[in-house]
Amino acid sequence: MKNKILLLLCFTTALLKAQQTPIQYYRNNDKTGLNVFETTKNDSTAYTGFKLKIGGNFTLDFQGLRHENNAIPVLVDGVNTNQLVSITNGFNLAMANLNLDTQLDDGIRLNLTVYLSSRHHEETWVKGGYIQFDKLLFLKSKFVDDAMKNITIKVGAYDVDFGDQHFRRSDGGNAIYNPFIENYILDDFATEIGGEVYYHHRSGWMAMFGLTNGALNPTVTVSTKIDAATGDLNKPTPAFHAKLGYDKQIIKDLRIRLTGSIYAVKRAANNTLFAGDRTGSHYFYVLENTAATAVDNFKSGRFNPEFSQEVTAIMINPFVKFKGFELFGTYEVANGRKITEADTHQITQSAVDLIYRFPQGKENFWIGGRYNTLTASPLNQNNVTINRAVGSIGWFINKNILMKAEYVNQQYKNFAADDIRYGGKFDGFMIEATVGF
């Protein structure tokens, strides 16, 4: 199956090379999509009728990681569940995405993304889809047409626009925007049903407000679960998120962006803001026991605070690009709980990426580093900390083909002695090849 997917993607790439169907207000799935966040109103693509763009992403990793821990044995049916599985150098499961983008009308486009193969689900399944309106010409209103020069509307099942880091993360086979192999330790990513409204001003200011169902898997059935905080049956509420930011090319060689975001839901059926990735980590089996499987333990190296009932999260992201130098930062604070908890607890995360792309004018090579740290306050436990340091190099062979490698060192601090992560660490190298078109 993996070989068939690879052959299909290679054939499709060659077939569509001459096509290059232009779509309005669209982020390309190749190198030209780097450092693109929300699509802006600056689009020069002319509408020439209905268009269908077939695109895809393919990613293959070679892993050379080692791990260790000092956790005390915890026996279940005579088996030590704190015994780490033995891992060695080798290839991980190849991941692939299929992207269908359609120009439905002038200023109206539709996106559908399908996971062809991923760690969590090896079978093909739909990630989600949404429709984006940048023009509403069918209303035949000059007032609306003038307003839409600054407004974008998105509706459907989409990546919730909380923070800026989700624009740089790997998503299954789509790893071409990420200068590293993996995402953050706390991976903010959720696919929910709802809508977002953006306002873009020519000065560089941007504002967004969104409202969603607050859950990955929607349901119309009445909950039978009791909320520990209220003692009543759970009654899910809508989730809202918002962003305010400034993004400006100050001079030819200097771009500055700064955004602040908030996400909040009071009661959810099963919120997955920190557990919504349905493809899985690109680090396989690190800090996992001998019973682990790639599918069931698909978030290796990440931390899930289990805020499935209530979440309030705030994130600040600065981004500066001066010539070939890039700085991207994250500071995040979140409070939340699961339905069986009456009180909330807190988690904080910070990260900084420093990237240098060269040579000038092409920027098809880079060297970079990332430091990512997280501190969580579990209920009735001491604070725990996870630190990750990464060094990365990369090469865009052309705008569609990327090779990258990294060295990573991750350490776990202050976990309980009977937790498999007690005294835990992993380190080593990763090599990744990825294609995007």
C-alpha positions as CSV (number, residue, x, y, z in Angstrom):
1,M,0.0,0.0,0.0
2,K,2.8,2.5,0.9
3,N,4.6,1.8,-2.4
4,K,1.4,2.3,-4.3
5,I,0.8,5.7,-2.6
6,L,4.4,6.8,-3.4
7,L,4.0,5.8,-7.1
8,L,0.6,7.5,-7.3
9,L,2.0,10.8,-5.8
10,C,5.0,10.7,-8.1
11,F,2.8,10.1,-11.2
12,T,0.4,12.8,-10.1
13,T,3.2,15.3,-9.6
14,A,4.5,14.8,-13.1
15,L,1.0,14.9,-14.6
16,L,0.1,18.2,-12.9
17,K,3.5,19.9,-13.3
18,A,2.4,21.8,-16.4
19,Q,-1.1,22.5,-15.0
20,Q,-0.3,24.7,-12.0
21,T,-3.9,25.7,-11.6
22,P,-4.0,29.1,-9.9
23,I,-6.6,29.4,-7.1
24,Q,-7.6,32.8,-5.5
25,Y,-6.7,33.6,-1.9
26,Y,-4.8,30.3,-1.5
27,R,-1.7,29.0,0.3
28,N,0.5,26.9,-1.9
29,N,1.5,23.4,-0.8
30,D,5.1,24.0,-1.7
31,K,8.0,26.3,-0.8
32,T,6.1,29.4,-1.8
33,G,3.7,28.7,1.1
34,L,6.5,29.3,3.7
35,N,5.7,31.9,6.3
36,V,2.1,32.3,5.0
37,F,-0.3,32.6,7.8
38,E,-3.9,33.6,7.2
39,T,-4.6,34.3,3.6
40,T,-4.7,38.1,3.0
41,K,-6.8,40.3,0.7
42,N,-3.7,40.9,-1.4
43,D,-4.4,38.5,-4.3
44,S,-3.7,39.2,-8.0
45,T,-5.2,35.9,-9.3
46,A,-7.9,36.7,-11.9
47,Y,-11.1,34.7,-11.9
48,T,-11.4,32.8,-15.2
49,G,-14.1,30.2,-14.3
50,F,-14.4,27.0,-12.3
51,K,-11.1,25.3,-11.5
52,L,-10.0,22.1,-9.7
53,K,-6.5,21.9,-8.2
54,I,-5.4,18.4,-7.2
55,G,-2.5,18.5,-4.8
56,G,-0.7,16.3,-2.3
57,N,1.9,15.9,0.3
58,F,4.2,12.9,1.1
59,T,6.6,12.5,4.0
60,L,9.1,9.7,4.8
61,D,11.2,9.7,8.0
62,F,14.3,7.8,9.1
63,Q,14.6,7.7,12.9
64,G,17.8,7.2,14.9
65,L,16.5,7.9,18.5
66,R,17.4,6.4,21.9
67,H,15.5,6.7,25.1
68,E,15.8,5.9,28.8
69,N,14.0,6.4,32.1
70,N,14.4,5.6,35.8
71,A,10.8,4.8,36.7
72,I,10.2,2.2,39.4
73,P,8.5,-1.1,38.1
74,V,4.7,-1.1,38.0
75,L,3.5,-4.7,37.5
76,V,0.2,-5.4,35.7
77,D,-0.4,-9.2,35.2
78,G,3.2,-9.8,35.8
79,V,4.4,-7.3,33.2
80,N,6.3,-4.1,34.0
81,T,4.3,-1.3,32.3
82,N,7.2,1.1,33.0
83,Q,9.7,-0.9,30.9
84,L,10.5,1.0,27.8
85,V,10.2,-0.7,24.4
86,S,13.5,-1.3,22.7
87,I,13.9,0.9,19.6
88,T,16.5,1.0,16.9
89,N,17.4,2.9,13.7
90,G,14.9,2.5,10.9
91,F,12.1,4.0,8.7
92,N,8.8,5.1,10.2
93,L,5.4,4.8,8.5
94,A,5.2,6.9,5.4
95,M,2.4,9.5,5.6
96,A,0.5,11.1,2.7
97,N,-2.2,13.7,2.2
98,L,-4.5,14.4,-0.8
99,N,-5.6,18.1,-1.2
100,L,-8.5,19.1,-3.4
101,D,-9.0,22.8,-3.9
102,T,-11.8,24.2,-6.0
103,Q,-12.5,27.7,-7.4
104,L,-16.3,27.7,-7.2
105,D,-16.8,31.4,-8.2
106,D,-15.0,34.7,-8.1
107,G,-13.7,35.0,-4.6
108,I,-15.1,31.7,-3.4
109,R,-13.0,28.6,-3.0
110,L,-13.5,25.2,-1.3
111,N,-10.8,23.0,0.3
112,L,-11.0,19.3,1.1
113,T,-8.1,17.4,2.7
114,V,-7.9,13.6,2.9
115,Y,-5.3,11.6,4.9
116,L,-4.3,8.8,2.6
117,S,-2.0,7.3,5.2
118,S,-1.0,8.4,8.7
119,R,0.3,6.9,11.9
120,H,-3.0,7.1,13.8
121,H,-5.1,5.8,10.9
122,E,-3.4,3.8,8.2
123,E,-6.5,3.8,6.1
124,T,-7.8,6.7,4.0
125,W,-10.1,9.1,5.7
126,V,-11.2,12.7,5.5
127,K,-9.5,15.4,7.7
128,G,-12.1,18.1,6.9
129,G,-13.2,20.7,4.5
130,Y,-14.3,24.3,4.4
131,I,-15.5,27.0,2.1
132,Q,-13.9,30.5,2.0
133,F,-15.6,33.7,0.9
134,D,-13.4,36.6,-0.1
135,K,-16.1,38.1,-2.4
136,L,-19.9,37.9,-2.2
137,L,-20.7,39.2,-5.7
138,F,-23.9,37.0,-5.9
139,L,-25.6,39.4,-3.5
140,K,-25.2,42.2,-6.0
141,S,-24.7,44.8,-3.4
142,K,-22.1,47.6,-3.7
143,F,-22.0,48.0,0.1
144,V,-21.2,44.3,0.6
145,D,-18.6,44.4,-2.2
146,D,-16.8,47.3,-0.6
147,A,-16.9,45.6,2.8
148,M,-15.5,42.4,1.4
149,K,-12.4,44.2,0.3
150,N,-11.3,43.8,3.9
151,I,-13.3,40.8,5.1
152,T,-12.8,37.0,4.7
153,I,-15.4,34.5,5.8
154,K,-14.6,30.8,6.4
155,V,-17.2,28.1,7.2
156,G,-16.9,24.3,7.6
157,A,-14.7,21.8,9.4
158,Y,-11.3,23.4,9.6
159,D,-8.1,23.9,11.6
160,V,-9.1,26.3,14.3
161,D,-7.1,29.5,13.9
162,F,-5.7,29.6,17.5
163,G,-2.2,31.0,17.6
164,D,0.3,31.1,14.7
165,Q,2.2,27.9,15.3
166,H,-0.4,25.7,13.6
167,F,0.6,27.3,10.3
168,R,4.2,26.0,10.7
169,R,3.5,22.5,12.0
170,S,3.6,19.1,10.3
171,D,0.2,17.6,9.5
172,G,0.6,14.0,8.4
173,G,2.2,14.0,5.0
174,N,2.3,17.8,4.9
175,A,5.7,18.7,6.5
176,I,6.9,21.2,4.0
177,Y,6.2,24.3,6.1
178,N,7.9,22.9,9.2
179,P,11.7,23.6,9.5
180,F,11.9,20.8,12.1
181,I,10.7,17.1,12.1
182,E,8.1,17.4,14.9
183,N,5.7,19.9,16.3
184,Y,5.7,21.4,19.8
185,I,5.5,19.3,22.9
186,L,2.1,20.8,23.5
187,D,0.6,20.5,20.0
188,D,-2.3,23.0,19.6
189,F,-4.3,21.7,16.7
190,A,-8.1,21.0,16.5
191,T,-10.5,20.4,13.6
192,E,-13.9,21.7,14.6
193,I,-17.1,22.7,12.8
194,G,-17.9,26.4,12.8
195,G,-17.1,29.7,11.2
196,E,-14.4,32.5,11.3
197,V,-14.7,36.1,10.2
198,Y,-11.5,38.1,9.4
199,Y,-10.9,41.8,9.0
200,H,-7.7,42.9,7.2
201,H,-6.6,46.5,7.1
202,R,-4.1,47.8,4.6
203,S,-2.0,49.2,7.4
204,G,-1.2,45.6,8.5
205,W,-3.7,45.2,11.3
206,M,-5.8,42.0,11.3
207,A,-8.7,40.8,13.6
208,M,-10.5,37.5,13.6
209,F,-13.5,36.1,15.5
210,G,-14.6,32.4,15.4
211,L,-17.3,30.3,16.8
212,T,-17.3,26.4,16.7
213,N,-18.9,23.4,18.3
214,G,-15.9,22.8,20.5
215,A,-15.4,19.2,19.6
216,L,-13.8,17.0,16.9
217,N,-16.7,14.5,16.8
218,P,-20.0,16.2,16.8
219,T,-23.1,14.6,18.2
220,V,-26.8,15.4,18.6
221,T,-27.4,13.0,21.5
222,V,-28.0,14.2,25.0
223,S,-25.0,13.6,27.3
224,T,-25.3,11.0,30.1
225,K,-22.0,12.2,31.8
226,I,-22.1,14.2,35.0
227,D,-19.9,17.4,35.2
228,A,-17.9,17.1,38.5
229,A,-17.9,20.9,38.8
230,T,-21.7,21.4,38.7
231,G,-23.0,17.9,39.6
232,D,-25.4,18.2,36.6
233,L,-25.6,16.4,33.3
234,N,-23.1,17.8,30.9
235,K,-24.5,20.4,28.5
236,P,-21.9,21.4,25.9
237,T,-21.6,25.1,25.0
238,P,-20.1,26.6,21.8
239,A,-16.4,27.4,21.8
240,F,-15.1,30.8,20.7
241,H,-11.7,31.9,19.5
242,A,-10.3,35.3,18.5
243,K,-7.1,36.8,17.2
244,L,-5.7,40.3,16.9
245,G,-2.5,40.9,15.1
246,Y,-0.2,43.1,13.0
247,D,1.7,41.9,10.0
248,K,3.7,44.3,7.8
249,Q,6.6,44.2,5.3
250,I,8.2,47.3,6.9
251,I,11.0,47.6,4.3
252,K,12.1,45.2,1.5
253,D,14.3,43.1,3.8
254,L,12.2,43.4,7.1
255,R,8.9,41.8,8.0
256,I,7.3,42.0,11.4
257,R,4.3,40.1,12.7
258,L,2.8,40.0,16.2
259,T,-0.4,38.3,17.2
260,G,-2.4,37.4,20.3
261,S,-5.0,34.7,20.3
262,I,-7.6,33.3,22.7
263,Y,-9.6,30.1,22.7
264,A,-12.3,29.3,25.3
265,V,-15.0,26.7,25.9
266,K,-16.9,26.3,29.2
267,R,-18.3,22.8,28.6
268,A,-17.5,20.5,25.8
269,A,-18.6,17.0,24.6
270,N,-14.9,16.2,24.2
271,N,-12.6,19.1,23.5
272,T,-9.4,18.2,21.6
273,L,-7.5,21.6,21.4
274,F,-4.4,19.8,22.7
275,A,-5.2,16.3,21.4
276,G,-6.7,16.9,17.9
277,D,-3.9,15.7,15.7
278,R,-5.3,12.6,13.9
279,T,-2.1,11.8,12.1
280,G,0.4,11.4,14.9
281,S,3.9,12.4,16.1
282,H,6.9,12.0,13.7
283,Y,8.9,10.6,16.7
284,F,7.9,6.9,17.0
285,Y,7.8,4.9,20.3
286,V,9.9,7.3,22.5
287,L,9.1,7.0,26.2
288,E,6.6,4.2,25.4
289,N,6.4,0.8,27.1
290,T,6.6,-2.7,25.6
291,A,2.9,-2.9,24.9
292,A,2.8,0.3,22.8
293,T,1.7,0.3,19.2
294,A,2.2,3.0,16.6
295,V,-1.6,3.5,16.3
296,D,-2.6,3.6,20.0
297,N,0.4,5.5,21.1
298,F,0.5,8.0,18.3
299,K,1.5,11.1,20.3
300,S,5.0,10.0,21.3
301,G,7.1,12.9,22.7
302,R,4.1,15.1,23.2
303,F,2.1,16.1,26.3
304,N,-1.6,16.1,26.6
305,P,-3.1,17.9,29.6
306,E,-6.5,16.3,29.0
307,F,-8.5,19.5,29.1
308,S,-11.4,17.8,27.4
309,Q,-14.2,19.5,29.3
310,E,-13.2,23.1,29.9
311,V,-10.4,25.2,28.3
312,T,-9.2,28.8,28.4
313,A,-6.0,29.3,26.4
314,I,-4.1,32.4,25.4
315,M,-1.1,32.5,23.0
316,I,1.2,35.2,21.8
317,N,3.4,34.8,18.7
318,P,6.1,37.2,17.4
319,F,7.6,36.6,14.0
320,V,10.5,38.6,12.5
321,K,12.2,38.0,9.2
322,F,15.2,40.1,8.2
323,K,16.8,39.0,5.0
324,G,17.6,35.3,5.6
325,F,17.1,35.4,9.4
326,E,13.8,34.3,10.9
327,L,12.6,34.4,14.5
328,F,9.4,32.8,15.5
329,G,8.3,32.7,19.1
330,T,5.4,31.3,21.2
331,Y,4.2,32.0,24.7
332,E,1.1,30.1,25.8
333,V,-0.9,29.8,29.0
334,A,-3.9,27.4,29.3
335,N,-6.2,26.5,32.1
336,G,-8.7,23.6,31.9
337,R,-10.0,20.3,33.2
338,K,-11.7,17.1,32.2
339,I,-15.3,16.3,33.2
340,T,-14.3,14.2,36.2
341,E,-12.4,17.1,37.7
342,A,-14.1,19.9,39.7
343,D,-11.1,22.3,39.5
344,T,-9.0,23.5,36.7
345,H,-5.2,23.3,36.4
346,Q,-2.7,25.2,34.4
347,I,-0.1,24.5,31.7
348,T,2.4,27.0,30.2
349,Q,4.5,26.6,27.1
350,S,7.2,28.7,25.4
351,A,9.3,28.1,22.3
352,V,11.6,30.0,20.1
353,D,12.7,29.1,16.5
354,L,15.8,30.7,15.0
355,I,16.3,30.0,11.3
356,Y,18.9,31.3,8.8
357,R,18.0,30.7,5.1
358,F,20.6,31.1,2.4
359,P,21.8,32.0,-0.2
360,Q,20.3,35.4,-0.5
361,G,17.5,35.6,-3.1
362,K,17.0,31.8,-3.2
363,E,16.9,30.7,0.4
364,N,16.8,27.0,-0.6
365,F,19.1,26.0,2.3
366,W,18.7,26.6,6.0
367,I,20.2,26.0,9.4
368,G,18.1,26.4,12.5
369,G,17.5,25.8,16.2
370,R,14.5,25.4,18.5
371,Y,14.1,25.5,22.2
372,N,10.7,24.3,23.6
373,T,9.8,24.1,27.2
374,L,6.6,23.2,29.0
375,T,5.5,23.3,32.7
376,A,2.2,21.6,33.8
377,S,0.4,21.7,37.2
378,P,-1.5,18.4,37.4
379,L,-4.1,18.2,40.2
380,N,-2.7,16.9,43.5
381,Q,0.8,16.6,42.0
382,N,4.0,18.6,41.8
383,N,4.7,20.7,38.7
384,V,6.3,18.7,35.9
385,T,8.5,20.1,33.2
386,I,9.6,18.9,29.7
387,N,12.4,20.5,27.8
388,R,13.3,20.0,24.1
389,A,16.3,21.4,22.2
390,V,16.6,20.8,18.5
391,G,19.1,21.6,15.8
392,S,18.0,21.4,12.1
393,I,19.4,21.7,8.6
394,G,17.4,21.7,5.4
395,W,17.6,21.8,1.6
396,F,14.8,22.6,-0.9
397,I,15.9,20.7,-4.0
398,N,13.2,22.6,-5.8
399,K,10.1,24.3,-4.6
400,N,8.3,20.9,-4.3
401,I,11.0,18.6,-2.8
402,L,12.5,19.1,0.6
403,M,15.2,17.2,2.6
404,K,15.8,18.0,6.2
405,A,17.6,16.5,9.2
406,E,17.7,17.3,12.9
407,Y,19.3,16.4,16.2
408,V,16.8,16.4,19.2
409,N,17.3,16.1,22.9
410,Q,14.2,16.0,25.2
411,Q,14.2,15.6,29.0
412,Y,11.4,15.0,31.5
413,K,11.6,16.6,35.0
414,N,9.7,16.1,38.3
415,F,7.4,13.3,37.2
416,A,6.3,10.8,39.8
417,A,8.6,7.8,40.4
418,D,5.9,5.4,39.2
419,D,5.3,7.4,36.0
420,I,7.0,5.9,32.9
421,R,8.4,9.5,32.2
422,Y,10.3,9.6,35.5
423,G,13.9,10.4,34.7
424,G,12.9,10.1,31.1
425,K,14.9,11.4,28.1
426,F,15.4,10.7,24.5
427,D,17.8,12.0,21.9
428,G,19.2,11.3,18.5
429,F,18.8,12.2,14.9
430,M,15.9,12.3,12.4
431,I,16.1,12.5,8.6
432,E,13.0,13.5,6.6
433,A,12.1,13.7,2.9
434,T,8.9,15.5,2.0
435,V,7.1,16.5,-1.2
436,G,4.4,19.1,-1.6
437,F,2.5,20.2,-4.7
